[in-house]
Amino acid sequence: MSEANLTEVQAAKVVDARGSACPGPLLEAKKAIGGVSVGQVIEIWSGDPSTKNDLPKWAAKVGHEFLGSLAAEGYDRIFIKRNK
């Protein structure tokens, strides 16, 4: 998904994990995904650079869709769509 499209994504839930180091943001994403319906998107905010690699791998492994990430001021905005 392009950056322009990501800016238009309406996340059902935003997880602010900016104060967490690995594996904190991943654990927060795992908890949050269960709180949204299939087809909805969660947005994870993380300042940990490894999160951009960890979340796409986790999403693929468990059957969700990594939509992409956007750089913000001092953190990344990562988008995951719940598929099951």
Phi and psi in degrees as GROMACS dihedral restraints (atoms count N, CA, C in turn):
[ dihedral_restraints ]
;  ai    aj    ak    al  type     phi  dphi    fc
    3     4     5     6     1   -75.4    20    10
    4     5     6     7     1   161.3    20    10
    6     7     8     9     1   -60.5    20    10
    7     8     9    10     1   -38.1    20    10
    9    10    11    12     1   -61.5    20    10
   10    11    12    13     1   -42.4    20    10
   12    13    14    15     1   -67.4    20    10
   13    14    15    16     1   -37.0    20    10
   15    16    17    18     1   -64.0    20    10
   16    17    18    19     1   -34.1    20    10
   18    19    20    21     1   -66.3    20    10
   19    20    21    22     1   -19.6    20    10
   21    22    23    24     1   -95.1    20    10
   22    23    24    25     1    -6.1    20    10
   24    25    26    27     1   -67.3    20    10
   25    26    27    28     1   130.5    20    10
   27    28    29    30     1   -98.5    20    10
   28    29    30    31     1   103.1    20    10
   30    31    32    33     1   -74.8    20    10
   31    32    33    34     1   136.6    20    10
   33    34    35    36     1   -73.1    20    10
   34    35    36    37     1   -26.6    20    10
   36    37    38    39     1  -148.3    20    10
   37    38    39    40     1   137.4    20    10
   39    40    41    42     1  -111.7    20    10
   40    41    42    43     1   128.5    20    10
   42    43    44    45     1  -109.0    20    10
   43    44    45    46     1   114.7    20    10
   45    46    47    48     1   -93.2    20    10
   46    47    48    49     1    96.6    20    10
   48    49    50    51     1  -110.9    20    10
   49    50    51    52     1    27.6    20    10
   51    52    53    54     1   -64.1    20    10
   52    53    54    55     1   -25.9    20    10
   54    55    56    57     1   -89.9    20    10
   55    56    57    58     1    -0.5    20    10
   57    58    59    60     1   -99.9    20    10
   58    59    60    61     1   141.1    20    10
   60    61    62    63     1   -97.4    20    10
   61    62    63    64     1   164.1    20    10
   63    64    65    66     1   -53.4    20    10
   64    65    66    67     1   133.1    20    10
   66    67    68    69     1   -96.6    20    10
   67    68    69    70     1    17.9    20    10
   69    70    71    72     1   -51.3    20    10
   70    71    72    73     1   -52.6    20    10
   72    73    74    75     1   -60.4    20    10
   73    74    75    76     1   -36.4    20    10
   75    76    77    78     1   -65.4    20    10
   76    77    78    79     1   -43.8    20    10
   78    79    80    81     1   -64.1    20    10
   79    80    81    82     1   -38.9    20    10
   81    82    83    84     1   -64.5    20    10
   82    83    84    85     1   -39.7    20    10
   84    85    86    87     1   -64.5    20    10
   85    86    87    88     1   -41.6    20    10
   87    88    89    90     1   -60.1    20    10
   88    89    90    91     1   -41.7    20    10
   90    91    92    93     1   -67.5    20    10
   91    92    93    94     1   -42.2    20    10
   93    94    95    96     1   -70.3    20    10
   94    95    96    97     1   -34.0    20    10
   96    97    98    99     1   -63.7    20    10
   97    98    99   100     1   -30.8    20    10
   99   100   101   102     1   -72.1    20    10
  100   101   102   103     1   -14.0    20    10
  102   103   104   105     1   -93.7    20    10
  103   104   105   106     1     2.8    20    10
  105   106   107   108     1  -121.6    20    10
  106   107   108   109     1   158.5    20    10
  108   109   110   111     1   -78.1    20    10
  109   110   111   112     1   158.2    20    10
  111   112   113   114     1   -56.6    20    10
  112   113   114   115     1   133.6    20    10
  114   115   116   117     1    95.7    20    10
  115   116   117   118     1   -14.0    20    10
  117   118   119   120     1   -89.1    20    10
  118   119   120   121     1   165.7    20    10
  120   121   122   123     1  -116.7    20    10
  121   122   123   124     1   139.0    20    10
  123   124   125   126     1  -107.8    20    10
  124   125   126   127     1   148.2    20    10
  126   127   128   129     1  -119.0    20    10
  127   128   129   130     1   123.5    20    10
  129   130   131   132     1  -108.2    20    10
  130   131   132   133     1   128.7    20    10
  132   133   134   135     1  -100.8    20    10
  133   134   135   136     1   124.2    20    10
  135   136   137   138     1  -144.4    20    10
  136   137   138   139     1   137.3    20    10
  138   139   140   141     1   -96.3    20    10
  139   140   141   142     1    -3.0    20    10
  141   142   143   144     1   -85.1    20    10
  142   143   144   145     1   116.9    20    10
  144   145   146   147     1   -60.6    20    10
  145   146   147   148     1   -26.7    20    10
  147   148   149   150     1   -71.6    20    10
  148   149   150   151     1   -17.7    20    10
  150   151   152   153     1   -61.8    20    10
  151   152   153   154     1   -34.9    20    10
  153   154   155   156     1   -63.5    20    10
  154   155   156   157     1   -24.2    20    10
  156   157   158   159     1   -92.8    20    10
  157   158   159   160     1   -37.5    20    10
  159   160   161   162     1   -69.6    20    10
  160   161   162   163     1   -44.6    20    10
  162   163   164   165     1   -66.2    20    10
  163   164   165   166     1   -41.6    20    10
  165   166   167   168     1   -61.9    20    10
  166   167   168   169     1   -38.3    20    10
  168   169   170   171     1   -65.1    20    10
  169   170   171   172     1   -45.2    20    10
  171   172   173   174     1   -61.7    20    10
  172   173   174   175     1   -45.8    20    10
  174   175   176   177     1   -59.2    20    10
  175   176   177   178     1   -45.5    20    10
  177   178   179   180     1   -64.1    20    10
  178   179   180   181     1   -40.2    20    10
  180   181   182   183     1   -64.5    20    10
  181   182   183   184     1   -37.9    20    10
  183   184   185   186     1  -100.7    20    10
  184   185   186   187     1     2.0    20    10
  186   187   188   189     1    94.2    20    10
  187   188   189   190     1    17.2    20    10
  189   190   191   192     1  -100.1    20    10
  190   191   192   193     1   173.3    20    10
  192   193   194   195     1  -113.6    20    10
  193   194   195   196     1   121.0    20    10
  195   196   197   198     1   -79.2    20    10
  196   197   198   199     1   118.3    20    10
  198   199   200   201     1   -89.3    20    10
  199   200   201   202     1   -25.2    20    10
  201   202   203   204     1   138.2    20    10
  202   203   204   205     1  -175.0    20    10
  204   205   206   207     1  -141.8    20    10
  205   206   207   208     1   154.8    20    10
  207   208   209   210     1  -124.9    20    10
  208   209   210   211     1   140.9    20    10
  210   211   212   213     1   -82.4    20    10
  211   212   213   214     1   132.4    20    10
  213   214   215   216     1  -117.4    20    10
  214   215   216   217     1  -171.5    20    10
  216   217   218   219     1   -77.1    20    10
  217   218   219   220     1    94.8    20    10
  219   220   221   222     1    87.8    20    10
  220   221   222   223     1     3.7    20    10
  222   223   224   225     1  -155.3    20    10
  223   224   225   226     1   170.9    20    10
  225   226   227   228     1  -111.4    20    10
  226   227   228   229     1   146.0    20    10
  228   229   230   231     1  -106.4    20    10
  229   230   231   232     1   115.9    20    10
  231   232   233   234     1  -115.3    20    10
  232   233   234   235     1   133.3    20    10
  234   235   236   237     1  -114.9    20    10
  235   236   237   238     1   126.8    20    10
  237   238   239   240     1  -127.9    20    10
  238   239   240   241     1   130.5    20    10
  240   241   242   243     1  -100.5    20    10
  241   242   243   244     1   129.1    20    10
  243   244   245   246     1   -75.7    20    10
  244   245   246   247     1   124.4    20    10
  246   247   248   249     1  -108.6    20    10
  247   248   249   250     1   -11.1    20    10
